[in-house]
């Protein structure tokens, strides 16, 4: 199995919102802000092939579906669909993807499912040959958002996914599409049913998995958030998220499962470590994956 980090469109969002409970004097050392107090964020996907004989894309980034006014409001840097360009650079087209796994349906993680915005045209779903894997909790939230996070969803997306006839909603550790090759973990602190996909290490059962890779999504957007107390202003329940994150990191460290970051502009993959004070951190940081073999 080979892994690629696939860059999508990048964003600039308010640093205070992204670091929530941390003062600027602390977070600006990790992510220097621009004149508008915005920090640079990647929208990175993970491509793996083959998994259970399939080519699998974990998330799709924010994409280029926003009209120009909203693209500016949400800090989307590029006007083209960068994910599609990055897939081509890796030797794949979006038609080659057999499965798309979505941690949740916020627009910065699922917007890349849609074709680029064109004036006068309704949103159009890409990936015509893919099964779309979504958790039951995220699916319910996207169809009936809370007022606090309603703006984070794409109103048309659930109907498009349902109409495709290729939607798989999961509520357990595994999906029909990928079997035991991918194990799902769940978190509710950021959004209900956030689904963290772990690619199980080769030639091991899901119960004995070591040396795999887990897509951290918005539980841990990048290296600064590995520090357990750091949460985002966008998290619905920060105290729950902290508890979930601690348990998650302890598990990944114990089993040597590497972390894949979607929003860290400088790091795609890292190993979890813990210092003598019990504080989690990262080591063996990798900025980019290009047909990297999954370590045993």
N, C-alpha and C positions, 0 to 999 in steps of 0.2 A: 504494500500500500504506500502511495506517495501523497504528500501534503503540500499545498500551495497556500500562501497568504494572498488573498485577492483584494486589492484596494478598490474601494468604491468612492463615491463623492465624499469630500471632506467638509467639515463644519467648523464654525467658530461660534461658541456659546459662552454666555456669561460665566465667568469663573466662580463667582459667588454661588450661583445656582448649582454648578457642577460639584463644588466642594462643601456645600451645605453648612455644616457645623464648624468648619475650619476657618479661622480668620485669614484675611488676605496676606498678612505678613508671613503666614505659614505656607499657604498654597502657591503663592507666586514664585517660590523657590522651585517648585515642581513643574509649574506650567506658567511661564511668564505671559502676562496678558498684554493685549494691544491697547491702543488709546481708548477703546470703547469697553474695556474691561473684559474682553472676550479671549478665550483660550482656544488653541488649535486642537481639533479632535479628528481622528480618523474614523471612517466607517468601514471597517475591515471584515471581510468574509473569509471563511476557511473552506477550501476545496479539497476533497479527499477522493482518491480513486485507486483501485476499486474497494468499495465496502460492500460486502455481500454481493459482489459482482456488479455493483452500480457506481456511477459517478455522482457524488453527493456534495451539495453546496450548503454550508451552514451559514444562514442569513444572507441578506442581499444588500445591506447598507441603506442609505437614504434615497439613492437614485436621483433621478432628474424629473420627477413627476410634478413638482411644484410649478405653478405659474410664476413669472418673474418677481412679482410683488412679494409672494410668500417665500420664494427662494431667498430673497434679501432679508426678510424678517427672521427667518430661521438660520441664517448664516451659512447657507450652502455655497461653497466656494465656486464650483465649476458648473457650467450650464449644460454640459454633455453628460451622458450616462457612463461614468468612469468604470463602473463594474464590468460592463460589456467589453470595454477596451482591455481591461485587465485579464478577463477570461481569455480573450483572443491571444494576448501575449503569452499566456500559459498553454496555449494550444487547444483551447476549447471554445465552442460557441454556446450561447444560452440554450440552444436546442439540444445540446449534448447532455444536459443535466437530467439525471433520472429521479433524484429526490432533492427537495429543498427543505431543510429543517429550520424552523423559525422559533427562536427562544421566546418571542412575544411579538405582538403586532403593532408596537409603536412605530411611527413613520420612519424613524431613523434606523430601524432594523428591518423593516418590511417594504419600504418605498421602492427599493430596487426591483421588486417583482413587477413593477409597472413600466410601460414604455415611456420615453421622454415626453414631456408636455408639448402639446401642439394646440394652438388656439382654435377653439371651436370643436375639438375632438374630446370625446369621453375617455376616461381612463381605460387603458388596455392592458390586460395581463400578459406577461411574457412567460417563458419557460413552458412551451406547449407540451412537452413530453414528461414533465416532472410530476411526481406525487408531492403534495405539500403537507408536511407534518407539523401540527400545531397542538399544544396542550389544551385540554378541556377548559381549564381555568382561564387561559389567555383568550380562547375563543369566546367564552361567555362575556369576558370583559370588553372585548372589541365590539361585540354586538350590542352591548348595553353599558357604555362607559359611565363612570362617575363624573359629575361636573368638574371635579378637580383635574382630571386627566383627559377630558373629552377631546381637547385640541391635539392630543398626542396620537390620535388614530386617524386613519384614512376612511371616511364614511363609506366609500364605494367598495372597499377591499373585501369585506366578508362575503358580499353577494357574488363578487367575481370569483373568489376561491370556491364557493359552494357550487356555482354554475359550471366550473371546470370539470366536475365529476371526479377530481383527483385529490380530494381533500381527505386526509386521515387525521382524526382527532384522537389524541392519546391521553390516558390518565394514569399510566403505570410506568414501569422502568424500561419498557421496550415497545417498539412499534412493529406493525406487520411488515412495513417496507424494508426495515433494516435488521430485524431480529436481534440476536444477542450481540451483534457487532457494535451496537451503540446503546449505551445505558443512559437513562435520563434521571437527573436529579431535579428537585423542585424547590422554589423559593417564592415567598409571598411578600417579602419586605419592600421590593421595588414596585411590583405589580402582581396581581393574583395569578398564580400558575406559571411564573417565569420558569422556563424549561432549559436546563443546562445540560447540553449533550456531551457525553464522554465517549470518545472513540476508544474502545477497549484495546489494550495492548495485544499484540499478535500471539496466537496460539495459546490463549489463556481463556478460561471461562469468565463470565461476568463477575462471579463471586471471588475470583482470585486475581482480578485484573491489576497489573502493575505496568508502569511505563507508558500509559496511554496519554491522550490529550483531551482536555475538557474546554469547551467554549464557555467562557465566563460571563458573556453578555453583560447586563447591567447590574449583576450582583457585584462584580469587580470589573469596572470599565477599563482599568489600566493599572500600572504599577503603584501609583500613589494610594489607590483604594485598597490595596492589599493590607495596608495598615488598618486593623480592624475598626477603630473608632470613626474612621472617615466615611461619611455618607454623602449622598447628593440631596439637594433641595427637592429633587423630583421624586425621591423615594416616598412611598405612601406610609410606611411604618419603619422609621429608621432604627428603633430599638430592636424590633424583630429582625431586621436585615443584619444588624451587628451579630446577633446570636446565630443566625443562619450562616453568616460568612465565617465566623470562627469554627463552627462545626465542619463546614465545607473545606476550609483550608487545612484543618487537622487531618481530614480524610485524604485529601489529595497529597499532602506531604507524606503521610504514612505509606501510601501506595505508589509514591513517586509518579503521580500523574501531573503532567505539565499543564500550565495555564496558558490559554490562548486569549489574547486581549483584542476586543473589537475597536475600542476608542483611543487606545494609546498610540500617538503618532509615531513614536520611536521604537516600539517594541511589539512584536507579534507573539512571541512565545517565551516563557520563562519557567524555571523550576522554583517551587516553593521552598523556602528555608525559614528557620526560626532561630533567633539569637538566644543568648544565655538569660535574657530577661523575659523570654517567652514571646517576643514581638515577631510577627511574621514579616518576611521580606522576599525578595526575589534574587535568583542567581542564574548564571548561564543564559543571559538574555539574548534573544535572537531577533534582529529587526525585520527579517523577511524569510519566508519559506519558499523555496523553489524546488519542487519535486523532491522534497525531503522525505526519506524513508521513516516510517514510524518505528521508534526504537523499541526493542523487545524489553 
